[in-house]
Amino acid sequence: MVCALRARGDPRFPVTFAVLVAGFASRSPAHGHFYREPIALPTLHIVGDTDAVIAAALSRELAQCFVEPVILTHPGGHFIPAAPAQKKAYLEFLERFCPGQGQPEQPGTGEV
């Protein structure tokens, strides 16, 4: 719901992307308006295929509410996986939001 508000320009939520782990859409009829239009905010959705707390189908359903979601599935349950393949996927997603990533730091930058 916060992502939908941000995508609509709500200034209370100054985020440029979201990482959603075991996310799911609210089932409350009062919240239906959050999901009626595609949410244009970059997102990474982490889905555990054997999640017994939030069913994988619910997380995939939420991901479909977004424009071009990145979906990372893992064979485990309700946790954030940290195997090398998942770490690589996290970095690839996050690097999109780091200007100049991988380029040498210019003299005088990064100083406080």
C-alpha positions in Angstrom: 0.0 0.0 0.0 2.9 2.3 0.8 4.3 1.6 -2.7 1.0 2.5 -4.3 0.9 5.8 -2.4 4.5 6.6 -3.4 3.8 5.8 -7.0 0.9 8.2 -6.9 3.2 11.0 -5.7 2.5 10.9 -2.0 5.4 13.0 -0.5 5.3 11.1 2.9 7.1 8.2 1.3 10.2 9.4 -0.5 11.4 6.0 -1.7 12.7 5.1 -5.2 12.3 1.3 -4.9 11.1 -1.4 -2.6 12.3 -4.9 -1.6 9.3 -7.0 -0.6 10.0 -10.2 1.3 6.9 -12.5 1.6 4.7 -9.6 0.6 1.0 -9.9 0.1 -1.9 -7.6 -0.8 -4.4 -6.6 1.8 -7.6 -8.5 1.6 -9.6 -5.7 3.1 -12.2 -4.3 0.7 -11.3 -0.8 2.0 -7.8 -1.3 0.5 -8.8 -2.5 -2.9 -8.1 0.9 -4.5 -4.4 0.5 -3.8 -4.2 -2.4 -6.3 -6.6 -1.3 -9.1 -3.9 0.3 -11.2 -0.4 -1.0 -11.9 2.1 0.4 -9.3 4.9 2.1 -11.1 7.7 1.7 -8.5 10.7 -0.6 -9.1 10.4 -3.7 -6.8 12.2 -6.8 -5.9 9.9 -9.5 -4.6 11.5 -12.4 -2.6 9.3 -15.5 -2.6 9.9 -18.7 -0.7 8.4 -21.6 -2.5 7.7 -23.5 0.7 6.7 -20.5 2.8 4.2 -21.7 5.3 3.5 -18.3 6.8 2.8 -16.3 3.5 1.9 -18.7 0.7 4.1 -18.2 -2.4 1.0 -17.7 -4.5 0.1 -14.6 -2.4 3.5 -13.0 -3.0 3.4 -13.7 -6.7 -0.1 -12.2 -6.8 1.2 -9.0 -5.2 4.1 -8.8 -7.6 1.7 -8.8 -10.5 0.3 -5.5 -9.2 3.6 -3.8 -10.1 5.0 -2.6 -13.4 7.9 -4.9 -14.3 8.5 -6.5 -10.9 11.7 -8.5 -10.3 10.8 -11.8 -8.7 13.4 -13.9 -6.9 12.1 -17.3 -5.8 14.0 -19.7 -3.6 13.1 -23.2 -2.5 13.0 -22.4 1.2 10.3 -21.0 3.5 9.7 -17.8 5.4 13.2 -16.2 5.4 15.6 -14.1 3.4 17.9 -16.4 1.5 21.6 -15.5 1.6 23.2 -18.0 -0.9 25.6 -16.6 -3.5 23.0 -16.7 -6.3 20.5 -14.7 -4.2 23.1 -12.2 -3.1 24.0 -11.7 -6.8 20.3 -11.0 -7.6 20.1 -8.5 -4.7 23.1 -6.6 -5.9 22.0 -6.6 -9.5 18.7 -5.0 -8.4 20.2 -2.5 -6.0 22.9 -1.4 -8.4 20.2 0.2 -10.6 19.8 2.8 -7.9 23.5 3.6 -7.2 24.7 6.2 -9.7 28.3 5.8 -10.8 28.5 2.3 -9.3 31.6 0.5 -10.4 33.4 3.7 -11.5 36.4 5.1 -9.6 35.5 7.7 -7.0 36.4 11.2 -8.2 38.7 13.3 -6.0 36.8 15.3 -3.5 33.6 13.2 -3.7 32.3 11.3 -0.7 33.7 13.7 1.8 31.6 14.9 4.7 
